């Protein structure tokens, strides 16, 4: 990224890294929503078993693994990966709410 005057010039490789981070975060956020939905359905139905605990634990560690992976493999994309996660989680929740109404 280069700042000339008041214009920010971003080259293609930087934009590609940001896009990769956002897409990785979006996929991760969708996976988190699926895991969270399965976990809450199991808990509220009273079906607590090893699979439910495994889903809950994996839902907890998935964002950590994805963000650390982005930090080490694609430096500078962590914030965009987090933004993708949040966006996917919110969109999935809104779609599920509208569909179940």
C-alpha positions as CSV (number, residue, x, y, z in Angstrom):
1,X,0.0,0.0,0.0
2,X,1.3,3.4,-0.9
3,X,-0.2,6.7,0.3
4,X,0.2,9.6,-2.2
5,X,-1.4,12.8,-1.1
6,X,-4.8,11.8,0.0
7,X,-5.1,8.8,-2.3
8,X,-4.4,5.3,-1.1
9,X,-2.9,3.1,-3.9
10,X,-3.2,-0.6,-3.2
11,X,-1.5,-3.1,-5.5
12,X,-3.1,-6.3,-6.7
13,X,-1.2,-8.6,-4.3
14,X,-2.4,-6.7,-1.3
15,X,-6.0,-6.8,-2.5
16,X,-5.7,-10.5,-3.2
17,X,-4.4,-11.2,0.3
18,X,-7.3,-9.2,1.8
19,X,-9.8,-11.1,-0.3
20,X,-8.3,-14.4,0.7
21,X,-8.5,-13.5,4.3
22,X,-12.1,-12.4,4.0
23,X,-13.1,-15.6,2.1
24,X,-11.3,-17.8,4.6
25,X,-13.1,-16.0,7.4
26,X,-16.4,-16.3,5.7
27,X,-16.1,-20.0,5.3
28,X,-15.0,-20.4,8.9
29,X,-17.9,-18.3,10.1
30,X,-20.3,-20.5,8.2
31,X,-18.7,-23.6,9.7
32,X,-18.9,-22.0,13.2
33,X,-22.6,-21.3,12.7
34,X,-23.3,-24.9,11.6
35,X,-21.4,-26.2,14.7
36,X,-23.1,-23.8,17.0
37,X,-26.6,-24.6,15.7
38,X,-25.9,-28.4,16.1
39,X,-24.5,-27.8,19.6
40,X,-27.4,-25.7,20.8
41,X,-30.0,-28.1,19.3
42,X,-28.3,-31.0,21.1
43,X,-28.1,-29.2,24.4
44,X,-31.7,-27.9,24.4
45,X,-33.1,-31.3,23.4
46,X,-31.2,-32.9,26.4
47,X,-29.1,-35.2,24.2
48,X,-25.7,-34.6,25.7
49,X,-23.2,-37.2,24.7
50,X,-19.5,-37.4,23.5
51,X,-20.5,-36.1,20.0
52,X,-22.1,-33.0,21.5
53,X,-19.1,-32.2,23.7
54,X,-16.8,-32.7,20.6
55,X,-18.9,-30.3,18.6
56,X,-18.8,-27.7,21.4
57,X,-15.1,-28.0,21.8
58,X,-14.4,-27.8,18.1
59,X,-16.7,-24.7,17.8
60,X,-14.6,-23.1,20.4
61,X,-11.2,-23.8,18.8
62,X,-12.1,-23.3,15.2
63,X,-11.8,-19.5,15.2
64,X,-8.6,-19.7,17.1
65,X,-7.1,-22.1,14.5
66,X,-8.3,-20.1,11.5
67,X,-7.0,-16.8,12.9
68,X,-3.7,-18.2,13.9
69,X,-3.4,-19.9,10.5
70,X,-4.1,-16.6,8.7
71,X,-1.6,-14.8,11.0
72,X,1.2,-17.2,10.1
73,X,0.4,-18.0,6.5
74,X,-1.1,-14.8,5.2
75,X,0.3,-11.9,7.2
76,X,-1.9,-8.9,7.4
77,X,-5.1,-10.7,6.7
78,X,-6.2,-11.5,10.3
79,X,-8.5,-8.5,10.6
80,X,-10.2,-9.4,7.3
81,X,-10.5,-13.0,8.3
82,X,-12.2,-11.9,11.5
83,X,-14.5,-9.5,9.6
84,X,-15.4,-12.4,7.3
85,X,-16.2,-14.6,10.3
86,X,-18.4,-12.0,11.9
87,X,-20.2,-11.2,8.6
88,X,-20.9,-14.9,7.9
89,X,-22.2,-15.5,11.5
90,X,-24.5,-12.5,11.3
91,X,-25.8,-13.4,7.9
92,X,-26.4,-17.0,8.8
93,X,-28.3,-16.0,11.9
94,X,-30.5,-13.5,10.1
95,X,-31.3,-16.1,7.3
96,X,-32.1,-18.8,9.9
97,X,-34.3,-16.3,11.8
98,X,-36.2,-15.3,8.7
99,X,-36.6,-18.9,7.5
100,X,-37.9,-20.1,10.9
101,X,-40.4,-17.2,11.3
